[in-house]
């Protein structure tokens, strides 16, 4: 694929959608882990 061609994809979900709730939970867990140990690794 030449550099001028690209594939663009996106997803949109409404507020309260389980994906958004899961993202908020995982973000909160990550923030808590990094607060306790800034050098921690997560995947």
ZIHU-V53079 format. One record per pair of residues at least 6 apart in sequence whose C-alpha atoms are under 6 Angstrom apart, sorted by the first residue. I is the first residue (numbers start at 1). GAP is how many residues later the second one is. D is the distance in whole Angstrom. If there is no record, write none. Layout:
# ZIHU-V53079
i/gap/d
I/GAP/D
I/GAP/D
This chain:
# ZIHU-V53079
none
